[in-house]
């Protein structure tokens, strides 16, 4: 290749470049310019060479160009001028056009030069402008579309939209909002401010609405409130209002938007439903009372019938036994007829026992009334029955000391105890089981007594004996019939045992309370009024544990679905110094524990069987909330079965239902002492 040809090619390439190229010395004078540069600025090459480069820019850009070149001189690295800020070139005819200059250094033997590559960015600027214009047009179109959709939504919804400017206190009400309250959209009487809106709220609802609004604005609690708002006609209409506040960068509410819905009809419908439910509940209660009355009347009729039959049958037995005795006196011991006469006498005596039971059922048996010690009767009766009670049954006693005496017939009450204990033994059968016998004093209110059978006399205090077994239990159908004469679940039974118990308790003005479930055992509690002529030593609770008075302190939570259990337990524990709160089921109990946990809950008494959430699930959630919580489980089931699901899970203790006041105090005391011992 010829040596001159590369130089020629370089010159052609220099002039053919699509952008202007200038070579500038360190003083800012142009030494070389290509053809494109002359086309951009309108100067022939001869005029460009020797000019200062800043002459190609309008006066307002020359200072920034000089600064750019100065920075380049300090740090000669390739850089772009005009890409971040506006930069214009100056044509020879005085016109301006946007440009961009990229500069780099050129080292030669003659010194340091700067190469400036100049580009006309007008095409690019036009493209950017068109893009901006298109974007603005699309944004405007989207905005108009959104506003149109918003307007359509506002007009189509059945809710009334409102918009409150919290800064200015002004309110916007959509046409539907106005319509709900009976106003025309342009009604001059409708003042559109927060104060006028609040003034139309029913006085009984205003504080509640303002509290809900304040909670939303301050703590962002969801705003959803139903209240009465005054219609233009003057009547109050029920409304449901929901809204959402908007907050500035400082977290202060500046605007709130929401909607109202007229719910008057649904509120009235709900009130009618409640009224209907109350009516149905009242009818159901009336039906229950009627059923109880009918049952009582049936039992009373049967008692009258049984008494009449027993009376007549007694007369017949007198004749049978008298004649049998006469016949026996005329016979010698060797007579073949003597065996038959003695069989007649034996059968007659057994019939007489049935007559005695029928008379007891009727409440007309022969009573020998005296002051009795119930504990002594229990001990005496169980001693007599020890030979006939199932060998698989274990007797357990919990007899309260210093029981108040009762007024009654010892033989009749002994018969009650015999019937209940032998029934408990039969219920256990050939399986292993427990018969638990306890005595005590109970304060029974009207609610507690309403769930008992055949209350003869109202009394706040009762002396009771309770007999529980772990046998087969009873279903509801059997439970309804157990006092019917001649009803029995035993093949050999005559069905007069519990009928006699009923009559005896009626004769003693007492009450019977029963708890039983299939395969869960049965508990009979028979209650007697204390002897009014004697001092009732235990009628008022005076807890004494281990011979000295026990005083408790701290908060105790009682969770039980039975109102009576909650009430009695609360009074007992309060009497020895505890503060007590109660909950009617597991859910409420968990919520109460979370709410009052900081108040030092020292113990939780938890029922095993409850609606909504049972004791096991409640215990799990309590332990989840506080692994160290001390829980005393309560149940009418036997202890082994009741606590089976809690083994190894941190249960603090067990309390068997029904319990005496001393038992519940002792149970809580033991739990607290156990907790202190573990802490040490």
Secondary structure, 3 states (H helix, E strand, C coil): CCCCHHHHHHHHHHHHCCCEEEEEECCCEEEEECHHHHHHHCCCHHHHCCCEHHHHECHHHHHHHHHHHHHHHHCCCCEEECCCCCCEEECCCCCEEEEEEEEEEEEECCEEEEEEEEEECHHHHHHHHHHHHHHHHHHHHHHHHHHHHHHHHHHHCCCEEEEEECCCCEEEECHHHHHHCCCCCCCCCCCCEHHHHHHCECHHHHHHHHHHHHHHHHHCCCEEEEEEEECCCCCEEEEEEEEEEEECCCCCEEEEEEEEEECHHHHHHHHHHHHHHHHHHHHHHHHHHHHHHHHHHHHHHHHHHHHHHHHHHHHHHHHHHHHHHHHHHCCCCCCCCHHHHHHHHHHHHHHHHHHHHHHHHHCCCCCCEEEECHHHHHHHHHHHHCCCCCCCEEEEEECCCCCCCEEEEHHHHHHHHHHHHHHHHHHHCCCCEEEEEEEEEEECCHHHHHCCECCCCCCCEEEEEEEEECCCCCCHHHHHHCCCCCCCCCCCCCCCHHHHHHHHHHHCCCEEEEEEECCCEEEEEEEEEECCCCCCCCCCCCCEECCEECCCCCEEEEECCCHHHHHHHHHHHHHCCCEEEEECCHHHHHHHHHHHHHHCEEEEEEECCCCCCCHHHHHHHHHHHCCCCCEEEEECCCHHHHCHHHCCCCCCEEEECCCCHHHHHHHHHHHHHHHHHHHC
